[in-house]
Amino acid sequence: MKADFQFNAWAKIYGTMCLAGLGMALPANAQTASAPKADLIFVDEEAHPKNGLDAFYKHVRENLKYPEAALSAGVQGRVFVQFVVLANGSIEDIKVIRGIGSGCDEEAIRLVQSSPEWLPAKYHGKAIATEVSLPIRFSTTKE
């Protein structure tokens, strides 16, 4: 049984998906996803886990609890989770934007909630809030 994490960060600007790898994010005055519609900006530094992606991958590997219902039904796939990394680095508004069910969606949310600290995106040296989406893969086969 393998539960693997793949990191593909996305920034969402109120309905428009933009690749965060290109450094796109919410403006400095947008603190949450519920803020008024914002213009697209290119950030200097993307939001990322404080101790790096390796530490985040390790957290997912060590803490993922494959749901019994998913194991019994042979459910596998990717759960896409979206959340906001605020200017202070805290995470809020975690939600599943595409799930696979059988408890995997809830487990993906739990993993993000319990993840190590994140550092916020920066724009002209100022920390800003960004919305991030990433997939967490659930697989019962060894690869």
N, C-alpha and C positions, 0 to 999 in steps of 0.2 A: 504494500500500500504506500502510495506516495502522495503527499500534499505539497505542491510546489507553488512558489510565488514568482510571478513575473511582473516586473515593474515597467509600466508604460504610463508616465504621468501625462495628464491632460489638464488644461485650464479651461474652465467654462465661463464664458462671459454672457450670462443671462440668456441661455438658449442657443448660443453659437459655440460649438466645440472647436477648440484651437489647441494645437500641439504645444504643450508646455516646454518641450525640448527646444522650441524656437524662442522661448522666453516670453510668452504672452501671459498676461495676468490682469487682475482687477486693479483699478487705480488706487492710489494711497488712501483715499478717503472711503473706500469700500471696505467695511469691516466684516460683513457677513454676506451670505448669498442672498439675503432678503433686502439688501440695499437697493436704491434706485438703479435703473439701467445705467451701465457704465460704458465708457469708450474702451476700446482695445488698446493696450500698451505693451511694449516689449520691456521685460524686466532685465535687470543686470544680473540677478542671481535668482534661480528658482527655489521654491520651497523644497526642503529635503530633510530626511531624518538626521538628527543632530550627530549621531555617531556613524553616519554613512549608510549606504544601501546594504552593505554586508551585515551590519548589525540588525537592520530591519529584516533582511532575509532570514537571519538566524532566529530572530524572534518568531517569525511566522513558522519556520520549520519546527522549532522547539515547543511552540504553544498551540499549534493547530490540533484540534480534536475533531477528527472526521466523524460526522454525525452517524449514529447507528442506523437511522432510517435511510440515509444515503448509501451506506455500506450494504444494507440488506437489499436495496432496490438497484444497486449497481450504478448509482447516479455519479456522474463525473462531468467535469467541464470547468468553465471560468465564471466566477461571480465578479461583476464589475461594481466596485464600491466608489462612491463619490463623497468627498468631505471638504470642509474649508479649513485651511491652515491660517489662523488669524495672525495679525501683526505681532502678537506676543508669543507665537509658536504653539499655542494651544489648538486643539482640534475640536470642531463642532459640526453640526448638521450632517452627520454620517447617514448615508442612505445607499440602498442597493439600486443601481440604475438598470442592471440586467442580471437576473439571478437564475439559479438552476433548481432551487427548492430543496426539499427534504432535509432542511436544517442547515444547509451549506450557506445560505444567504445570511442567516443569523450568526453563524460562526465567523464569516468574513467580517461582519460588523464588529463582533467581539474582538477580533484580532486587531482591527484598526483602533478601537477604543483603548486597548491595552498596549498599543505600540509604544516604543521608546519615543522620547521627545523629538519634535520637529523644529527646524529653524525656518522662519518665514522667508518669503521671497523678498528681494530688495529692489527698489527702484530709486535711482539717484541717491543711494546710500540710506534710504529710509525703508524700514520694514513695512510691508503691505500684506493684506489678506489675499489669498488666492484659493481658488477651488481646484481640487485635484481629484482625478479619477484614476483608478488602477484596477487591474484584474488580479484576482487570486485564484489559482488553478487548483482544483480538487481532482485527484486521479487515484484510482485503486491499483494501478499497475506500477511495477518498478521499472524505471527507465535509467 
